Amino acid sequence: MSEAITSRTPIWSLAWIKQNPVRFTGILVHLLLRTLFGVFWLAAGLNKINKHWLTTDVLQRIFLDRLTEMPPDSFAVFYLQAFALPLYKLVAWVIVFGELYAAVGLLLGWTTRRAAAVSFFILVNLAIGGYYDASLLPFFMLNIIFLCWPSGPWLGLDRWLSRKSA
């Protein structure tokens, strides 16, 4: 693992920044992307709460509408009919709370890899359910970046938690 990834490296010291300007710039870009992605998930989760996904059949209607837009022999239709529609209430809760957990984890740097994994899981299920298009590719790439590099120890609660456990 690189020196910048370990939680005990003082990456916020002026000496380290001067010694590693490219790494530091990469870390700043990573943290900015993590924050923006966290804001995206927060907005998505709150929007679903405001649209009453947890208390109504909104998601079921969305799935039924989606079924009419896809070829009947596609895997997405099978997935929606066999899994998502019968369990639409559970799926709604998993999506909403998954998005909110991903948001909190990414914004606060708290269990960042787990938050990225939940985000990845939601995206995979969106893609399987027939909502895949090229606009999801950047989101998948961001998740892979967040899974590969644990940015919580750079800035976030993971930094504090790793110090406490050491």
C-alpha positions in Angstrom: 0.0 0.0 0.0 1.3 3.4 -0.8 2.4 5.7 2.0 -0.5 8.1 1.5 -3.1 5.5 2.1 -2.0 4.5 5.6 -3.9 6.4 8.3 -0.8 7.2 10.3 0.9 9.2 7.5 0.5 12.9 8.2 -0.8 13.9 4.7 -2.1 17.2 6.0 1.3 18.4 7.1 2.9 21.1 5.0 6.1 19.1 4.7 4.3 16.1 3.3 2.3 18.3 0.9 5.5 19.9 -0.4 7.2 16.5 -0.8 4.2 14.9 -2.6 2.3 17.6 -4.5 1.0 15.2 -7.2 -0.2 12.7 -4.6 -1.8 15.5 -2.5 -3.6 16.8 -5.6 -4.9 13.3 -6.3 -6.1 13.0 -2.7 -7.9 16.4 -2.9 -9.6 15.4 -6.2 -10.6 12.0 -4.7 -12.1 13.7 -1.6 -13.9 16.2 -3.8 -15.4 13.4 -5.9 -16.3 11.5 -2.8 -18.1 14.5 -1.4 -20.0 15.2 -4.6 -21.0 11.6 -4.9 -22.2 11.7 -1.3 -24.3 14.7 -2.0 -25.8 13.0 -5.0 -26.8 10.0 -2.9 -28.2 12.2 -0.2 -30.3 14.1 -2.7 -31.5 10.8 -4.3 -32.5 9.3 -0.9 -34.2 12.4 0.4 -36.1 12.8 -2.9 -37.4 9.2 -2.6 -38.5 9.9 1.0 -40.3 13.1 -0.2 -42.0 11.1 -3.0 -43.2 8.6 -0.3 -41.4 5.5 -1.6 -41.5 3.9 1.8 -45.2 4.3 2.4 -46.9 4.0 -1.0 -46.7 1.8 -4.2 -44.7 4.4 -6.2 -41.9 2.0 -6.9 -44.3 -0.7 -8.0 -45.8 1.7 -10.5 -42.3 2.7 -11.7 -41.5 -1.0 -12.2 -44.7 -1.6 -14.1 -44.1 1.4 -16.4 -40.6 0.1 -17.0 -41.9 -3.3 -18.0 -43.9 -1.7 -20.9 -40.7 -0.1 -22.3 -38.5 -3.2 -22.5 -38.4 -6.2 -24.8 -40.4 -9.0 -23.1 -37.6 -11.6 -23.5 -35.0 -9.4 -21.8 -33.3 -10.4 -18.5 -34.5 -7.1 -17.0 -38.1 -8.0 -17.5 -37.5 -11.4 -15.8 -35.6 -9.6 -13.0 -38.5 -7.1 -12.5 -41.2 -9.8 -12.6 -39.5 -12.4 -10.5 -37.8 -10.3 -7.9 -38.4 -6.5 -7.9 -42.2 -6.4 -8.4 -43.1 -9.0 -5.8 -40.7 -7.4 -3.3 -41.2 -3.8 -4.3 -41.7 -2.6 -0.7 -38.5 -4.3 0.5 -36.7 -3.0 -2.6 -37.9 0.5 -1.8 -36.6 0.3 1.7 -33.2 -1.1 0.6 -32.8 1.6 -2.0 -33.8 4.5 0.2 -31.7 3.5 3.2 -28.9 2.3 1.0 -28.7 5.7 -0.7 -28.8 7.5 2.7 -26.1 5.2 4.2 -23.9 5.7 1.1 -24.4 9.4 1.4 -23.5 9.6 5.1 -20.6 7.2 4.7 -19.1 9.1 1.8 -19.8 12.6 3.2 -18.4 11.9 6.7 -15.7 9.5 5.6 -17.3 6.8 7.8 -17.0 3.2 6.6 -16.2 4.6 3.2 -15.5 1.3 1.5 -18.7 -0.2 2.8 -20.6 2.9 1.7 -19.1 2.5 -1.7 -20.0 -1.2 -1.8 -23.7 -0.3 -0.9 -23.6 2.3 -3.6 -22.2 -0.2 -6.1 -24.9 -2.7 -5.1 -27.6 -0.2 -5.8 -26.2 0.7 -9.2 -25.8 -3.0 -10.2 -29.5 -3.6 -9.4 -30.5 -0.5 -11.3 -28.6 -1.8 -14.3 -30.1 -5.3 -14.0 -33.5 -3.8 -13.7 -33.2 -2.2 -17.2 -32.1 1.2 -16.2 -28.6 0.8 -17.6 -27.2 3.3 -20.0 -23.9 5.0 -20.6 -24.7 7.6 -17.9 -24.1 5.0 -15.2 -20.5 4.3 -16.3 -19.0 7.3 -14.4 -20.9 6.2 -11.2 -19.5 2.7 -11.5 -16.0 4.1 -12.0 -16.3 6.3 -9.0 -17.4 3.3 -6.9 -14.5 1.3 -8.0 -12.1 4.2 -7.1 -13.8 4.5 -3.7 -13.5 0.7 -3.1 -9.8 0.6 -4.1 -8.6 3.6 -2.1 -9.9 4.0 1.4 -10.3 7.8 1.7 -11.8 7.8 5.1 -8.4 7.7 6.8 -7.4 10.7 4.7 -10.3 12.8 5.9 -13.2 11.6 7.9 -14.4 9.5 10.8 -12.4 6.5 9.6 -9.3 8.4 10.5 -10.5 8.9 14.0 -11.7 5.3 14.3 -8.4 3.9 13.0 -6.5 5.9 15.6 -8.8 4.7 18.3 -8.3 1.0 17.4 -4.5 1.3 17.2 
